[in-house]
């Protein structure tokens, strides 16, 4: 499945993780667990989460920490998949 098809598939799923003012460190393990069971995970970033950094940078860091692939950042939502 290419990136375009993955993005299209991601539009139909709801966010299952929310990142707030506690930061991304508290959701890393949960993201890893969810990616074991599902191919795609959508994460919603609350405005309080990126007071210090930008959305894209925070989404990339979460992908790095969770050993996942960042598919897309749109608005305050990011989509992740298992690394290939």
Helices and strands as residue ranges (DSSP letters): H 3-10, E 17-19, H 28-37, E 40-45, G 47-50, H 55-66, E 68-74, E 77-82
